[in-house]
Amino acid sequence: MTIFIFFIGLLIGLLLNLAVNRISYDICKSKIYSVNLFIIFISGILFLTLFLRFGFGRLFIKGELMTAILIIVSFVDLKHEIIPDKLWILALIGGMLFVFIGDMPLIGSLLGMLTGGILLFLLALLPDALGGGDIKIMFGLGAFLGPYKTLWAIFLAFALSAVVSIFLLVLKIKGRKDHIPFGPFLALGSFISFLI
């Protein structure tokens, strides 16, 4: 069963690669479509991780939907340093869908949205700290995670970004004034928080 889930994850990764290419086309109007094997492979690994953690059930399906959004957010933000509005709206709709399925109470989902959105909005008041897309995607992801896991996701995102930033500065890959997209860190923090 694990090989089958990994294979399905790879196939979904192929679709996610197409989605990243399509969004990239919408942003820069470039007709260059490419196959990013890393997107496909990471999709297979993450979906297998979700299966091993939750088995085949509601949390697995919820995790798959959230992870698909996170992968697209990460690669679009890395490529273009922007998180399009359609992605946070998709995250919000997906998270609210699971409220109606009965996975999370409505109040938990709403508190998660407010926690993610307000906390990142306050942090964005610092000059050059965060972009509007980071605030909105965390607002949408809060609907999936609820308040407690949203706080964990944000904490993990900042911790991971600090470690990677120091690493990039020490190796002189990036300078102190260079921008590092925060979306992939929010995605990784959210994924880890969901697993916990």
C-alpha positions in Angstrom: 0.0 0.0 0.0 2.9 2.4 0.8 4.3 2.0 -2.7 0.9 2.7 -4.2 0.5 5.9 -2.1 3.9 7.0 -3.1 3.1 6.5 -6.7 -0.2 8.4 -6.4 1.8 11.2 -4.7 4.2 11.3 -7.7 1.2 11.5 -10.1 -0.3 14.4 -8.0 3.2 16.0 -8.0 3.1 16.0 -11.8 -0.3 17.8 -11.6 1.2 20.2 -9.1 4.1 20.9 -11.4 1.6 21.8 -14.1 -0.2 24.1 -11.7 3.1 25.9 -10.8 3.8 26.3 -14.5 0.3 27.7 -15.1 0.5 30.2 -12.3 4.0 31.2 -13.4 2.6 31.8 -16.9 -0.1 34.0 -15.4 2.5 36.0 -13.4 5.1 36.6 -16.1 3.3 35.6 -19.4 6.2 33.3 -20.3 5.2 30.2 -22.2 8.1 28.2 -20.8 6.8 25.0 -19.3 9.2 22.8 -17.4 9.1 19.6 -15.5 10.5 20.1 -12.0 11.3 16.6 -10.8 11.8 18.0 -7.2 8.1 19.0 -7.1 7.1 15.5 -8.2 9.4 13.7 -5.8 8.6 15.9 -2.8 4.9 15.4 -3.4 5.4 11.6 -3.3 7.4 11.8 -0.1 5.0 14.2 1.6 1.9 12.2 0.7 3.6 9.0 1.8 4.5 10.7 5.1 0.9 11.7 5.6 -0.3 8.2 4.9 2.2 6.7 7.4 1.2 9.2 10.1 -2.6 9.1 9.7 -3.5 6.1 7.7 -6.2 6.3 5.1 -8.9 8.6 6.5 -10.2 12.1 6.8 -7.0 13.5 8.2 -5.0 12.0 5.4 -7.3 13.6 2.8 -7.3 16.9 4.6 -3.5 16.7 4.8 -3.2 15.9 1.1 -5.3 18.9 0.1 -3.3 21.2 2.4 0.0 19.8 1.2 -0.9 20.2 -2.4 -1.6 23.9 -1.8 1.6 24.2 0.3 3.7 22.8 -2.5 2.3 25.2 -5.1 2.7 28.2 -2.7 6.4 27.2 -2.0 7.5 26.8 -5.6 5.6 29.9 -6.9 7.0 32.0 -4.1 10.5 30.7 -4.7 10.3 31.4 -8.4 8.5 34.8 -8.4 8.6 36.0 -4.8 4.8 36.4 -4.8 1.9 34.3 -3.5 -1.1 34.8 -5.8 -4.5 35.6 -4.2 -6.1 32.5 -5.7 -3.9 30.3 -3.5 -4.9 31.8 -0.2 -8.6 31.7 -1.3 -8.1 28.0 -2.2 -6.6 27.4 1.2 -9.5 29.2 2.9 -12.2 27.3 1.0 -10.4 24.0 1.5 -10.0 24.6 5.2 -13.7 25.6 5.6 -14.7 22.5 3.6 -13.4 20.3 6.4 -15.4 22.4 9.0 -18.6 21.3 7.2 -17.4 17.7 7.0 -17.1 17.8 10.8 -13.3 17.6 11.1 -12.9 20.8 13.1 -15.4 23.1 14.8 -16.3 26.3 13.0 -14.9 28.4 15.9 -11.6 26.6 15.8 -11.2 27.3 12.1 -12.2 30.9 12.5 -9.7 31.3 15.4 -7.0 29.7 13.3 -7.7 32.2 10.5 -7.6 35.2 12.9 -4.5 33.9 14.6 -2.6 33.4 11.4 -3.8 36.6 9.7 -3.5 39.0 12.7 -0.2 37.7 14.0 1.5 38.0 10.6 -0.2 41.3 9.9 1.4 42.7 13.1 4.8 41.3 12.2 4.4 42.8 8.7 4.3 46.2 10.3 8.1 45.9 10.7 9.8 47.3 7.6 10.6 44.7 4.9 9.6 41.9 7.2 6.7 40.1 5.3 4.7 40.6 2.2 0.9 40.7 1.9 0.8 37.2 0.4 2.4 35.7 3.5 -0.3 37.2 5.6 -3.1 36.1 3.4 -1.8 32.5 3.0 -1.4 32.1 6.7 -5.0 33.4 7.1 -6.2 30.7 4.7 -4.1 28.0 6.3 -5.4 28.9 9.7 -8.8 27.4 8.5 -7.0 24.1 8.1 -4.9 24.2 11.3 -6.9 25.9 14.0 -5.4 28.4 16.5 -2.9 26.1 18.3 -1.4 24.5 15.2 -1.3 27.9 13.4 0.8 29.3 16.3 3.1 26.3 16.0 3.3 26.7 12.2 4.3 30.4 12.5 6.9 29.6 15.2 8.4 26.8 13.1 8.4 29.0 10.0 10.4 31.7 11.8 12.8 29.2 13.4 13.5 27.4 10.1 13.9 30.7 8.2 16.4 32.0 10.8 18.5 28.8 10.5 18.4 28.9 6.7 19.1 32.6 6.6 22.2 32.3 8.8 23.4 29.4 6.7 23.0 31.5 3.5 24.7 34.5 5.0 27.7 32.4 6.4 28.2 30.8 2.9 27.8 34.3 1.3 25.0 33.0 -1.0 22.8 35.8 0.2 23.6 39.2 1.6 22.0 41.0 4.6 19.8 43.1 2.3 18.8 40.2 0.0 15.2 39.0 0.1 14.4 35.4 1.0 10.8 34.2 0.2 9.0 33.3 3.4 6.2 31.2 1.8 8.2 28.0 1.7 9.0 28.4 5.4 5.3 29.0 6.2 4.5 25.9 4.1 7.1 23.7 5.9 6.0 25.0 9.3 2.4 24.3 8.5 3.1 20.8 7.3 5.1 19.9 10.4 2.5 21.5 12.6 -0.2 19.4 10.9 1.7 16.2 11.6 2.2 17.0 15.3 
